[in-house]
């Protein structure tokens, strides 16, 4: 479990393709404190550490993960938002994030707004019913509040701190980002469907 509060922006150092993709990510984390088998959120995808080295750690990604996230497009030097797994008793500064990616959101527009930056994104239609104004989403692992929703698009506002502390600083129009909907919205919708009928409700 994670919170969507990014604590480091790493860079892909090496990529090795095989039955599983292995990605070595350079990071400012104390890698001597990262256990083999630990889970680290890498731009919103929960990945398992299989090796550590000085200033970097290596994770594996399956074909399923590569197909459903942006990881298949990563190259050496790609900026990666990083968050260590939440410990019981830690401050929950964002919202509860599982880092199981639901789909990909495409940046439609990036524009300055006062001292922040407004991003408009387009999401798959089947996920839009879970996205509401003032609700939460995670984009590339970053916990964000939704400003507005229109059709299959929604907007978020990125303040200067978040811009500097995440890969949003490098994000541009047409770029894809890993999208995770709010898990509370997911379960509320599932319960509502079971009670009043609708997609996925029992016969």
N, C-alpha and C positions, 0 to 999 in steps of 0.2 A: 504494500500500500504506500501511496505517495501523496504529496500535498499540492504539487504543481508550482512550488517555489524553487526556482532554479538556483543551484549553489555554485555551478561552474559551467563555463562554456569550453568544451574540449574541441580537439581537431582530430579528424581521422588521420592516423599515421601510416597504417598499412591495411590492405585488404587482401585476403587470401580466399580464393574460390575453390570449393570442393563440394562434397555431399552437403556440407553446411558452410555457409559463408563465415569467415572469421575476420573480425574487424578489431584492429588495435587502435585505441583512442587515447591520445595524449591528454593529460588532465593535470590540474593543480591539486587534485585530491592526494592525500597521503596514501600512496598505493600499498605501503607496508601494513596499513590497517584494513585493507580490503581482502576479505576471505574468498578463497576459491569457492564458487557456488553462490556467491552473493548476488542479489538482484540490484541492478542499476537502471534507472530510467534514462534512456538515450533518445532525446528528442521525442519523448512521449511513448516510446516502446520499452517495455520491461524486458531486459536481456540479462542472461546469466554470465557471470565472469568465469572464464576458464583458465586465465593466466594473468599474472601481473609482472611488470618490469618497472624499472626506474622511470617514474613520471608517466606511466601509461598502464592500461589494462586491456585485456582482450576478451571480447564477447562473441557468442555465436548467434547466427540468425538462420532459421530454416527457410525453405522455399516458400512456405505459407507466409511467413513474416515478410520476406522480400516482396511477395506479390501484393500484400495488403497495406504496406507502409511505404514511406519514401526511402527506406534503407537501400533498396536495390539501385537507387540513383546516386548514392553517396560515392564520393571520390576522395582521394588523398587531399587533405586540406579542408574538407567539408566541416563547417561549424556544427557542433552537436551540443544541445542543451542537456545538462547532466543533473541528476538528483539521486542521492542515496535513499534507500528504503527508510520509511518512517519507523521510528522506535516508539513503543508505548511510553507515553509521558512527554513526547516531543510536542512543540507548539504546532498547531494546525493552522498555518497562516493563510493557506489558499482554500481549496476544498478537497474532499476525498477523491483521489485519482487512482485508478487501478493500473494505468499505463497499458491497457489492452486496447489497441487502436480500433476504432469503429469504422473509419473510412478516411478518405482524403478530401481536404478542403483546398480549393484553388483561390489564390489571391487575385481578386478582380481589380482592386485599386489600392494604392498607397498614397496618402496625401497628408500634408501638415495640417494641424488644427490647433491653433493657439500654440502652446509649448509642447504639445504631444503630437502623435501621429495616428491618423485614423486609417484602419484597414477594413476594406470590404471584401468578404470572402463568399464563395459559392460552395455549397455542400450538397451531397446526394439527397434527393428528395425524400427518401425513406428515413433519413436522419433529422430532417428539418422539424418534424413534429415534436422532437425532444429539445429543441432550441427555442428559448423564450427571452424576450427583453428582460434584463436584469437577472437572468439566470446565469449559470456557469458553464463554461466549456474549457477544454484543455487543447491548446494548439501547440504542436511540437513539445508537449509536456508542460506548457506554461498555463497556469490557472488564470483565466480571464473572465471578466463580466461582459455579457452581451449587451450592446447598446440598443440596437434595433434589429428587427427582422422584417424582411419583405420578400415574399415568394421563397425561392431557394437560396437567398442571400442573407447574410447577417453582418453586422459591423462590430468591431471592437476598437477600443481606444488604448494606445500604448503610451504610457507615461515615460519621461526621460530615463528614469532608473531602470525600468523593465527593458527599454530599448538598448541601454548600455550593457545590461547584465544577461542578455539572451541573444539568440540568433536572429531576433526580429530586426536588429540593426542592419543585417545584410539582406533581409527579405524583400523581394520585389514582385511586381505584378506578373501573373502567370505561374508563379512558383506554387508547388503543392506542399501542404503541411499536414502532418498527422493530426487527425481530429478524434477526440474522445468526448462523447456526450456526458452530461452529468448523470452519475449512476442513480441518484435519487429520482431524477426525471424519468429514467428508464423504468424503475420499479413502480413508480406511481402510474405510469402509462400502462404497464402490464396488469396491475391490479384493476385499473379502470376498465380495461378491455375484458377482463375476466368477469367483471360485475355487470357491465352494460352491453357487452358484445362488441366486436370489432376485429381488427387484424390480430390474429394469433389467439383469439378467445376460444375456449373449449366449446364443442357443439352442444 
